[in-house]
Amino acid sequence: MTIQKINNSIESQKQMLLQHPLYKKVQTVDDLHRFLENHVYAVWDFMSLLKALQSKLTCTTTPWFATKNPETRYLINEIVLAEESDLTMDGRHQSHYEMYIEAMESCGANTSGIEHFLSEIDSLQNIFVAIKKSDLHPNIKNFLDFTFKVIEEGKVHKIAAAFTFGREDLIPNMFTEILKNFQENFPKTDLSKLIYYFERHIELDADEHGPMAMKMITELCGDNEQKWAEVEEVSILALEKRIGLWDAIEESILMKAELA
């Protein structure tokens, strides 16, 4: 199997994401807040996939030993550098999660939900219990549960599949256009940090991280058909969980409209 065959296998799920009715439902700043307050969980759990890969593909403990594959070591370290310590609009270094939180705050979205969730994880010391006990939409719980079960299983090619193919490759482009329209229609709402976040996401994924992640999958699977089959299975599941997340956000926006 090859990367192209995986892309062919997940095409229908990608099209479902790209044509999801959610995008047309984000019509006001309140709708945007709803989107951000739910999507932030995907921004956060992506960082855990990233660090799981780094811990598997590099040596993060002492005493240090060189890991078997210098190529995958290089690829993940390059990706980690930008995702965990990227440049903000004003020249500071932050993770993409922290950039997203700042962007939420600057446009008036509420960050207390994700902050409470993270404090619960810290308190309970068990991600699965924290997910189960939370008041999150069932689809968001399923999304997070899937991510951390893949991480817990510990198969690096599966983690790489969720990391690589479970991302919304083209969706940042869509949201950048939505945000630019909002900037025109709601000039009093500061969306500059949010636009910067999505544009940075597009730039890195298209030019650097996307190709690097694909190369990492190829290195990890080699000629092992079983690994390729598992990558295909995880990739499809990851996208289906993403579609479920989009369904949950759409439902949240519709519910708010009905209550208004």
C-alpha positions as CSV (number, residue, x, y, z in Angstrom):
1,M,0.0,0.0,0.0
2,T,1.1,3.6,-0.5
3,I,0.2,7.1,0.7
4,Q,-1.8,7.6,-2.5
5,K,-3.9,4.5,-1.7
6,I,-4.6,5.8,1.8
7,N,-5.7,9.1,0.4
8,N,-8.0,7.3,-2.0
9,S,-9.5,5.3,0.9
10,I,-10.3,8.4,2.9
11,E,-11.6,10.5,0.1
12,S,-15.3,10.1,1.0
13,Q,-14.7,11.1,4.6
14,K,-12.7,14.1,3.5
15,Q,-15.4,15.2,1.2
16,M,-18.0,14.9,4.0
17,L,-15.8,17.2,6.1
18,L,-15.3,19.7,3.3
19,Q,-19.0,19.8,2.4
20,H,-20.3,19.7,6.0
21,P,-23.2,22.0,6.6
22,L,-21.5,23.5,9.7
23,Y,-19.6,26.1,7.6
24,K,-22.8,27.8,6.5
25,K,-24.1,27.9,10.0
26,V,-21.3,30.1,11.3
27,Q,-22.9,33.4,10.5
28,T,-22.5,35.6,13.6
29,V,-19.7,36.3,16.1
30,D,-21.7,34.2,18.6
31,D,-21.7,31.3,16.2
32,L,-18.0,31.7,15.8
33,H,-17.6,31.7,19.6
34,R,-19.5,28.4,19.7
35,F,-17.2,26.9,17.0
36,L,-14.1,28.0,18.8
37,E,-15.2,26.8,22.3
38,N,-15.8,23.3,20.9
39,H,-13.0,23.1,18.3
40,V,-10.4,24.0,20.9
41,Y,-10.5,20.4,22.2
42,A,-9.2,19.2,18.8
43,V,-6.5,21.8,18.9
44,W,-5.4,20.6,22.3
45,D,-5.5,16.9,21.8
46,F,-3.5,17.3,18.6
47,M,-0.6,18.4,20.8
48,S,-0.9,15.1,22.7
49,L,-0.6,13.1,19.4
50,L,2.5,15.2,18.6
51,K,4.2,14.6,21.9
52,A,3.3,10.9,21.8
53,L,5.1,10.6,18.5
54,Q,8.1,12.5,19.8
55,S,8.4,10.2,22.8
56,K,8.2,7.2,20.5
57,L,10.6,8.4,17.8
58,T,13.2,10.2,19.8
59,C,14.9,9.7,23.1
60,T,13.2,12.0,25.7
61,T,14.6,10.3,28.8
62,T,18.1,9.9,30.4
63,P,20.5,8.3,29.8
64,W,20.2,9.2,26.1
65,F,20.4,6.6,23.4
66,A,20.1,7.2,19.6
67,T,16.8,5.9,18.3
68,K,16.9,3.5,15.4
69,N,15.7,5.8,12.6
70,P,17.4,9.2,12.3
71,E,15.0,10.2,9.6
72,T,11.8,9.9,11.6
73,R,13.7,11.4,14.6
74,Y,14.4,14.5,12.4
75,L,10.9,14.7,11.0
76,I,9.1,14.7,14.3
77,N,11.6,17.1,16.0
78,E,11.1,19.6,13.1
79,I,7.3,19.4,13.5
80,V,7.4,19.7,17.3
81,L,9.6,22.8,17.1
82,A,6.9,24.8,15.2
83,E,3.9,23.3,16.8
84,E,5.1,23.7,20.4
85,S,7.2,26.9,20.0
86,D,6.0,28.9,17.0
87,L,6.2,32.6,16.5
88,T,3.2,34.7,17.4
89,M,2.1,37.8,15.5
90,D,4.2,40.0,17.9
91,G,7.3,37.8,17.8
92,R,6.9,35.7,21.0
93,H,7.1,31.9,21.1
94,Q,4.0,29.9,21.9
95,S,2.5,26.5,21.1
96,H,-0.3,26.5,18.6
97,Y,-2.7,25.6,21.4
98,E,-1.7,28.7,23.4
99,M,-2.0,30.8,20.2
100,Y,-5.5,29.5,19.8
101,I,-6.4,30.3,23.4
102,E,-5.1,33.9,23.0
103,A,-7.0,34.2,19.7
104,M,-10.2,33.0,21.4
105,E,-9.7,35.6,24.2
106,S,-9.0,38.4,21.8
107,C,-12.3,37.9,19.9
108,G,-14.4,37.4,23.1
109,A,-14.8,33.6,23.1
110,N,-15.0,31.8,26.4
111,T,-12.0,29.6,27.4
112,S,-13.3,28.5,30.8
113,G,-14.6,25.2,29.4
114,I,-11.3,23.9,28.2
115,E,-9.5,25.3,31.2
116,H,-11.8,23.5,33.6
117,F,-11.4,20.3,31.6
118,L,-7.6,20.5,31.8
119,S,-7.7,21.2,35.5
120,E,-9.9,18.1,35.9
121,I,-7.3,16.0,34.0
122,D,-4.6,17.3,36.3
123,S,-6.7,16.6,39.4
124,L,-7.9,13.1,38.4
125,Q,-4.6,12.1,36.8
126,N,-6.6,10.0,34.3
127,I,-7.6,11.3,30.9
128,F,-10.3,8.7,30.3
129,V,-12.0,9.4,33.7
130,A,-11.8,13.1,33.0
131,I,-13.5,12.7,29.6
132,K,-16.2,10.4,31.0
133,K,-17.0,12.8,33.9
134,S,-17.0,15.9,31.7
135,D,-20.2,17.7,30.4
136,L,-18.9,17.7,26.9
137,H,-21.1,16.6,24.0
138,P,-20.9,12.8,23.4
139,N,-19.3,13.3,20.0
140,I,-16.5,15.4,21.6
141,K,-16.0,12.8,24.2
142,N,-15.8,10.1,21.5
143,F,-13.3,12.3,19.6
144,L,-11.0,12.7,22.6
145,D,-11.5,9.1,23.7
146,F,-10.4,7.8,20.3
147,T,-7.3,10.0,20.3
148,F,-6.1,8.8,23.7
149,K,-6.9,5.2,23.0
150,V,-4.7,5.3,19.9
151,I,-2.0,6.9,22.1
152,E,-2.4,4.4,24.9
153,E,-2.2,1.4,22.5
154,G,1.3,2.7,21.7
155,K,1.7,1.6,18.1
156,V,3.6,4.5,16.6
157,H,2.4,4.0,13.0
158,K,-1.2,4.3,14.3
159,I,-0.4,7.4,16.3
160,A,1.2,8.8,13.1
161,A,-1.9,8.0,11.1
162,A,-4.3,9.8,13.5
163,F,-1.8,12.7,13.5
164,T,-1.3,12.9,9.7
165,F,-4.6,11.9,8.1
166,G,-7.0,12.8,10.9
167,R,-6.3,16.5,10.4
168,E,-8.5,18.8,8.3
169,D,-6.0,19.4,5.5
170,L,-8.2,21.9,3.6
171,I,-10.5,23.2,6.3
172,P,-8.2,26.0,7.6
173,N,-8.5,27.6,4.1
174,M,-12.3,27.6,4.5
175,F,-12.2,29.2,7.9
176,T,-9.7,31.8,6.9
177,E,-12.2,33.0,4.2
178,I,-15.0,32.9,6.8
179,L,-12.9,35.0,9.2
180,K,-12.0,37.5,6.6
181,N,-15.7,38.0,5.8
182,F,-16.4,38.4,9.5
183,Q,-13.6,41.0,9.8
184,E,-15.5,43.0,7.2
185,N,-19.0,42.5,8.7
186,F,-18.0,42.7,12.4
187,P,-15.2,45.3,12.4
188,K,-15.4,45.8,16.2
189,T,-14.4,42.1,16.8
190,D,-10.7,41.5,16.8
191,L,-10.1,38.5,14.6
192,S,-6.4,39.3,13.7
193,K,-4.9,36.6,16.0
194,L,-7.4,34.0,14.8
195,I,-6.7,34.8,11.1
196,Y,-3.0,34.6,11.8
197,Y,-3.4,31.2,13.5
198,F,-5.3,29.7,10.6
199,E,-3.0,31.2,8.0
200,R,0.0,29.9,9.9
201,H,-1.6,26.5,10.1
202,I,-2.1,26.5,6.3
203,E,1.5,27.7,5.6
204,L,3.1,25.0,7.8
205,D,0.9,22.1,6.8
206,A,1.1,22.8,3.0
207,D,4.8,23.6,2.8
208,E,6.4,21.6,5.6
209,H,4.4,19.5,8.1
210,G,2.1,17.8,5.6
211,P,5.0,16.4,3.4
212,M,7.1,15.6,6.5
213,A,4.2,13.7,8.1
214,M,3.6,11.7,4.9
215,K,7.3,10.8,4.7
216,M,7.2,9.8,8.4
217,I,4.3,7.4,7.7
218,T,6.2,5.9,4.7
219,E,9.3,5.4,6.9
220,L,7.3,3.8,9.7
221,C,5.3,1.4,7.5
222,G,8.0,0.5,4.9
223,D,6.9,-2.8,3.2
224,N,4.7,-4.0,6.0
225,E,1.2,-4.5,4.6
226,Q,-0.3,-5.0,8.1
227,K,1.0,-1.6,9.2
228,W,-0.4,0.0,6.1
229,A,-3.8,-1.6,6.7
230,E,-3.8,-0.4,10.3
231,V,-2.9,3.1,9.1
232,E,-5.8,3.0,6.7
233,E,-8.2,1.9,9.4
234,V,-7.1,4.5,11.9
235,S,-7.2,7.3,9.3
236,I,-10.8,6.5,8.4
237,L,-11.8,6.3,12.0
238,A,-10.0,9.6,12.8
239,L,-11.9,11.4,10.1
240,E,-15.2,9.9,11.1
241,K,-14.6,11.2,14.7
242,R,-13.8,14.6,13.2
243,I,-17.1,14.5,11.3
244,G,-18.8,13.7,14.6
245,L,-17.1,16.7,16.2
246,W,-18.4,18.9,13.4
247,D,-21.9,17.5,13.9
248,A,-21.6,18.4,17.6
249,I,-20.6,22.0,16.9
250,E,-23.3,22.4,14.3
251,E,-25.8,21.1,16.9
252,S,-24.5,23.5,19.5
253,I,-25.0,26.5,17.1
254,L,-28.5,25.4,16.1
255,M,-29.5,25.0,19.8
256,K,-28.2,28.4,20.7
257,A,-30.2,29.9,17.8
258,E,-33.4,28.1,19.0
259,L,-32.9,29.4,22.5
260,A,-32.4,33.0,21.3
